[in-house]
Amino acid sequence: MDWQRDLPTWPHHTWSKRVVCAPHRWHVQEHGEGPTLLFLHGAGASTHSWNAMMTNLAKDHHVVAIDLPGHGFTVMGANNRSGLETMAEDIAALCTQENWQPTKIVAHSAGAAIALQLCEKHLTTHGKPSILAINPAFSDFDGLAGILFPIIAKSLAVNPLTPWLFTRGPDALARAQRLIASTGSTIPAEQLALYARLLKNRRHVQGALFMMAQWSLRDFKRCMSKSQTPIEIIVGLNDRAVPPETTASLQKTMPNSNLTKLADLGHLAHEEAPDLFVSRVRSMG
């Protein structure tokens, strides 16, 4: 996404700033006063995913949202660090540089795995934050797909033609509609239009592919079973991206966790019912 061209029409653009913290040039949205809430979106999304929640929570919190490396307006460093462990390291460095001391992390899908890695390995100096994990992606793809998918994603990410092929064609809105529908969610039209803009951006698409190519939860599973991070897991029973039954099974292995199931919501549950999740954040310990 182009900072000069696209940012002025992005949600909460007046909260946006560019922060250089090696190896990335981050897009950060920061506003409000009070306890710090850190928002981490999932693969292929951006800060816009938290639009409605941040509007409400900024009334009595210090809200901080970032675009993950290569996503949205964050420019990924030349070494393409966008795996689970490296992103957690780089976000921890960003928190230290900016003196953010989050008391809670609100995270979606792959962002929830990053949040847990961040809390277990890095954010320990000022007390461990609690996590609200929305439809967390805590498992790899099953079987052969788990082996082949990162290889395929890597080959696509390094091919200079791939982003062009993914973003070509005039009807990005129709592509966004199909993509969001495939997750089991129905989101407001203005949110859908923002996803369409992201799908037309070659650098954003390549950033998402690089993240998927480097994604591995092999060591993360041990982290889950030993975790003492307070984590509230919420799953939408209509989620078609991360099977709710898989998440429910994994939650049983996590010693300091709770699980809530919500009917009629899909993978982007927080965009479908933001007020519900605002209430959840405020009720967290």
N, C-alpha and C positions, 0 to 999 in steps of 0.2 A: 504494500500500500504506500502511496506517495504522501509524505508528510505535509507538503504544501498544498497539494491538490485535494486529498481525500479527508484529512483530519478535520477541517472546519465544518464538515457535515456529519461527523461521527458523534454518537451519543457521548455526552459529558466531555466534549473536546476542551472545554475551558478548564477541566481538571487535569489535562494531559501535560506531560513534560517528557523530554528526552533525557535519559540518564545513561551515561557511559560508565559501564562497569565491566571490565575485561572478562570474557572476550567479546561481549555483545554490546550493541547500542539499544537499550531497552526503551519500550514505550510503557510509561507508568501513568496511571490515573490515581490521584491522591486528593482527598478532600475530607473535611470535617475534623472534629475534635472528640477525644474520649479514648476508650480502649481501642487498640488497633486490630482491625480485621483484615486479613490477607486473603484475596480471592485468586484462585488458580483454575483456569479454564481447561477444557480437554483438547484433544488433538483436533485440529481443523477449525477451532473456534477463535475467539479473541475476547478482549475486555467487554465487548458489547453483550456477551452472554449474561453478564451480571447487571445490565443496565437498570432494570426496575428495582432489583434488590438494593443496589447501591444508593439509588435516589432516596429510599426510605431510611436505610441504616446510617447514612451520612448525617442524619439529624442528631444522632447522639453517639456516633462512633467516628474514629479516624479510619476511613476506608481506603484500602490500597489494592489496586488491581493491576496486573501486568499482562502484557502479551508474551507468551512463551517464545523462546528463540525461533526465529524464522516465521513466526505467526504475526498477522496483523501488521503493526507498525514497528515491531522489534526486528532490527537487522542482526541476523546471526553472524557470529564471528567466522573468519575464514576456515577455521578447523571444524566447523559444523558440529559443535558439541550440543547434541540434543537427545542423548539417551537418558534413561531414568536417573542414574547416579550422577552424571555430569550436570544435568539440569538442576538437581537438588543442590549440588555444590555451588553452582553459579548463582542460584537464587539466594542461598545462604550468604554468599559474598555480597550480593546486592542489599540484603537486609542489614548486614553489618555496616556497609558503606553509608546507607541512608538512615541508620540508627532506628530501624523499624524493629519493634519488639512485640510481635503479634500475640495476642492472648487467645485468638481463635483463628483458624484457617477454614475457609469455606471453599470446597474443591469439588470438581465434577469429573467423572470418568477417569481418564488417565491422569488428570490433575490431582485426583485423590491419592494415587500411588506416589506421586511426587511429594504431596503434602506429608504422607506418613514417613517417607524416606527423609524428608527435611527435618521432621520432628525427632525421629529416632537417632539420626546421625549428626545433626548440626545445631538446631535451635534448642540448646540445653542450658545456656549460660543464665538466662533470666527466667527459668521455669518453662516447662513443656506446655506449648499451646494445646488446646483441644481442637478436634477436627469435626466438621460437619461434612461427611462424604456423600455426595449425591450420585447414585448409580455408579459406584466406583468400578474401575477396570482393574481388578486385582488378580486376574488370571490371564495366561497366555492363550493363544489359539490352540485348539486341540489337535493332537495327532500330527499328520503330515503337514497340515496348514501352518502349524507352529514353526516348522522347520523352513518351509518354502516361502512364507509370507515376507519375513524380513529380507530374504535374498531378492525376491521380486521387487520389493519396495526400494531396496538399495539400488538395483539396476535402473529402476525408473527415475530415482532421485538424481543420479549422476548423469543421466541422458539429457543434454540441453534441449532436446525436442519435447520432452515429456510435459513440462508445464504448459507449453504452447498447445499441445494436443488436448490437455485436460481443460484448458480455459477457452479454446476456440469455439466459435458459434455465438450467435446473437442472443439466444434465449437462456441466459444464466438463471433467470428466475424460475423457469420450468425445471431446470436441473436441481436448483435448491429445493424446490417443492418435492421432487422425487426423493432427494437425499434425506430431508427431514422426515418425510412420511415413512421412509424405511426404518427410522429409529423408533416409530410408535408414538411420536409426539405431534401435536398440532399447536403451533406457536403463532403469536400475533403477526400480522402482515408486515409491520415495520421491522420486526426481527428477521423475518424471512428475507426481506429486501437486503438486509445487511449481510446475511450469508451469501446471497447472490453476488454481492459486490466482492466478497472474499473469494468466491469461486472463479471470478474473472481475473484475479490477480495471480500472475505466474509465480512471483516470489513466495507468496503465501502458500500456494499449492505445493511448491517444492519444499518449503519448510515443514509442512505436514508430512510429506513423504520421507524426508530425512528423519523426522522423529519416529515414524513407524519402522523405518529400516533399522534404527538403533534400539528399538524397544525390546527389552528382555526383563522378565521377572524371576529369573532363575534364583538369584540370591535373595530377592525381595521376599520370597515366601518364608524364609527363615526369620526375616525381620518381622513379618506379620505375627508369627507364632510366639515371638518373645516380646512383642510390643507392649509397653505400658502407657502409651499415649492414649488419653481418653478420646474415643472416636464414636460418633453417632452416625450410623449408616442408614441412609434412606434409599429405598428402591421403589421405582414406579413399576407396577405389575404389568404395564403395557410395554416395557422396555424391550425392544427387539435388537438392540445393539449389544447389551451385556445381559445375558439371561439372569433374571431375578433369582432363580433357584441356585445358580452357581454362586452368586454373591451370598445368599443365605447360608449355603454350606461352608463357604470360607469364613464367614463371620463367626461361626462356632469355634474356629481355631484361634480367634483373637481374644486375649484375656480381658481386655478393658474396653469392650465394645458393646453397643446396643444396636438393634436392628428394628426399623420401622418399615412396614410395607404400605404403600399407598395405591389404592385402586384408581384406574382411569387416567394414569399419568405414564408418559413414556420416558425415553432416555433424557430428554431435555425438560425434565419435570420442573426445574426451577424457573424456566422461561414460560412454562404453561401456567404455573401457580406461584408467582413470586411472593405474594403476601403470606402464603402458608410457610414458605421457607424463611422469610423475615422473622416470623413468630418463632420458628425453631431456633434461629440464631440467638434471639433474645432470651430464650428459655434455657440455653446451654449454660452449664456451670463454668 
